[in-house]
Structures are given as C-alpha cells and as structure tokens.
Amino acid sequence: MKRTALALIGLTLLSGCGIKGGLERPDPLWNREEAMAREQQQQQRDAEIAARRAGQSAPTAQAPAEPSPEPAPAPQ
C-alpha cells in the first residue's frame, strides 16, 4: 500500500515537469485563410474583453498598410 501511495505521489510530482506555458499549435494543413481569420477574430475579442476589464475603450481594427504607388517617371 505504501509503494502504491509513493508511486502516485512521485508520478504527480513528475507530471509538473516539462514545457512551461502553453503549447504552440502548428499551422493548419487546409483552410488556412479561414483558420487565420477565426484566430484573428478570437484575438480581437480577447483584446476587447481585456480592454473592458481594464476600463479602457476597445482597440479598433486596423487595415494592413498598402505600399505607396510608384511615382510616375519624369517626361524627357
């Protein structure tokens, strides 16, 4: 009985070893755009919730910056 109890305690202590924090998930194999959109929406919701808890206004979504158009060549 003592061995069983000691083994369970030992396994419990060892289960805490390893990677600390969350595990990173690999990119999806298919429907990548949909998965990225869902993840972005989830992150935005999380940011809004965190902002409300902090008593701040929710951050606004920003569109990605587009490169500026190339200037027209000077006439010769």
N, C-alpha and C positions, 0 to 999 in steps of 0.2 A: 504494500500500500504506500509505503514511504517512497519507493522508487517511482511509482506512478505519479505521485504528487510532485516530486522533484523534477521529473521529466516534463510534466506540464508547465511548471514554473520556468524551467530552462527554455522550453520552446516559446513561451510567452515573451521572455526577455529577448530571445534571438529574433523574434518577429519584428522588433523595432529597429533592427539593423538594416542598412541598405541605403537606397536613394532617399534623400530628404527632399520634401516638397512634392509637387505634382509631377506626373509623368507627361512628357511631350508626346502628342499624338502625331503620327505620320500623315502626310498629305493623302487625300482620298485618291483612289485609283480611277474613279469615274465621277461624273457630275461635279467636277472641281469648282466651276463657277458658282453653282448653286450652293455648294458647301461653304465657299468663301463668303457668299452673300449672307447666308444664315449666321456664320460666325461673326461677321461684321455687325449684323443686327443685334446679336446677343451681347457683343461688347458695348454697343451703343446703349442698350437697355441697362446693362450693368453700370455704365458711367452715369446715366440719368438717375438711377437709384442711389448711387454713391453721392451724387451732387445734391439730391434731395435730403439725404441723411446729413450732409454737411451744411445744409441750409443755403446752398448756392443755386443759381439758375442752371438748368440743364445745358450742357455744351451743344452747340449747333454742329450739324454735319457739314463738312467742307468737301467741296468737289476737288478732285485732283487737279493740280495746276497743269495747264496746257502749255506746250512750248510756244514761244512767241514766233510769229511768222517771220520768214527771212526777208530782209529789206530788198526792194527791187534794185536790180543793177542800174548804175548810173548810165544815162544815154551818152553815147560817144559822138 
